[in-house]
Amino acid sequence: MPVAVPFIDLVAQYQPIKNEISAAVTAVLESQKFILGDGVSEFEEKLASWMGLERGGVVGVSSGTDALLASLMALGVGPGDEVLTTPFSFFATAGVIARLHAKPVFADIDPLSFNLDATKLKDLDAKRFKAVVVVHLFGRLADMSGLRAWADPQGVPIVEDAAQGIGVRDQHGQHCGTQGKVGCFSFFPTKNLGGAGDGGCVVTTDPEFLASLRQIRVHGAVRAYESQIIGGNFRLDAIQAAILQVKLAHLESWGKARLKNARSYDRRLREKGLAEHLQLPELPENEEFVAHQYVVRSDRRDALKAFLTKNQIASAIYYPVPFHLMPCFAGLGHKTGDFPVAELASHEVLALPVFPELGEERLERVVAVISAFYEQGNSRSVND
Ligand SMILES: Cc1ncc(COP(=O)(O)O)c(C=O)c1O
């Protein structure tokens, strides 16, 4: 029987650390302190210090989506405001803008990094925008210097959706999510740092902004039952913080394993001549890249995916529909052709398994099956 290859294997991640996790969870249960408190603060401090934050800090929140929502609320985004963002990301990126009755305005992406293309912004007046939400998709850093050159002179704050970028650093060692006004991270279980349920955090180097985020996390209150501004229940659970603190100690080694897998795909796919058929992701040399996803492009994407599935290899499509073509954003009045780079990407992208525990044997099999697809056509299983 050929080895089946899952898209991710969280059981394999859990097994070697399960005693540490059990002890951390038991300590919270013994204390019966589930809401904020020392455990959450300790995790926030550890994360801030790991990210090298000298000012500001980390606020643990209930999810990556809530990290974005709370950040936009803290920036005062509201009805009628325009917020610039990408058309190609997970729904939450644009969803939070619309939930505040503001208007998402899209600009097209770069075909290689899949991130906002700063060169396309020169005809857009930055002054129009209340904020920019930039995504570091698949763990690739967006062009922050290009975006800042456009937004900073007009004082437009940049919100970094770094849900997929924890652990990624630029060429100066500066962490993804610490370069704009605020960075938003997700601890969804399949992320680089994943909890046992939902969770997220907001990171900022601005101490005043940090204080408003802390307030917004607890219904806008500075004292119990006295809300000065509108906030929400955006708290990170103490149990999640305890688990995340255990996992934080392993994040560097998991990141290295992801990168090793990405490099191995790159080498093996090229050796087999598959770079002729697939566009392989750039593996930036001057950044510390973590490979949250390893995403290839193929003009026969759907057939390739079906062939992989037939051969028991999982793969995923992030994302099949760009925001401007989603029914929920029909009111924005967009049509096919408005953002052609994002549209083509949505037809061609395919994410291959790249999780830290994948191992060379399964990775080799993924490459062999892709190779068989292009050599033999797509009708037969390699083991038929
Ligand atoms: C780019 C991006 N933004 C936002 C989110 C939302 O995070 P969460 O699922 O923790 O709410 C995710 C995660 O799914 C994401 O990938």
The ligand as an SDF file (V2000), in Angstrom:
LIG
                    3D

 16 16  0  0  0  0  0  0  0  0999 V2000
   -5.1370   35.4140    6.6010 C   0  0  0  0  0  0  0  0  0  0  0  0
   -6.0470   35.1020    7.7560 C   0  0  0  0  0  0  0  0  0  0  0  0
   -6.6740   36.1180    8.3810 N   0  0  0  0  0  0  0  0  0  0  0  0
   -7.4740   35.9070    9.4300 C   0  0  0  0  0  0  0  0  0  0  0  0
   -7.7080   34.6370    9.9060 C   0  0  0  0  0  0  0  0  0  0  0  0
   -8.6990   34.4520   11.0070 C   0  0  0  0  0  0  0  0  0  0  0  0
   -8.1830   33.7750   12.1180 O   0  0  0  0  0  0  0  0  0  0  0  0
   -9.1290   32.8980   13.0560 P   0  0  0  0  0  0  0  0  0  0  0  0
   -9.5340   31.6850   12.3160 O   0  0  0  0  0  0  0  0  0  0  0  0
   -8.2670   32.6120   14.2470 O   0  0  0  0  0  0  0  0  0  0  0  0
  -10.3000   33.7520   13.4250 O   0  0  0  0  0  0  0  0  0  0  0  0
   -7.0710   33.5430    9.3010 C   0  0  0  0  0  0  0  0  0  0  0  0
   -7.2300   32.1680    9.8090 C   0  0  0  0  0  0  0  0  0  0  0  0
   -7.9590   31.3530    9.4960 O   0  0  0  0  0  0  0  0  0  0  0  0
   -6.2290   33.7920    8.1860 C   0  0  0  0  0  0  0  0  0  0  0  0
   -5.6180   32.7820    7.5570 O   0  0  0  0  0  0  0  0  0  0  0  0
  1  2  1  0
  2  3  1  0
  2 15  2  0
  3  4  2  0
  4  5  1  0
  5  6  1  0
  5 12  2  0
  6  7  1  0
  7  8  1  0
  8  9  2  0
  8 10  1  0
  8 11  1  0
 12 13  1  0
 12 15  1  0
 13 14  2  0
 15 16  1  0
M  END
$$$$
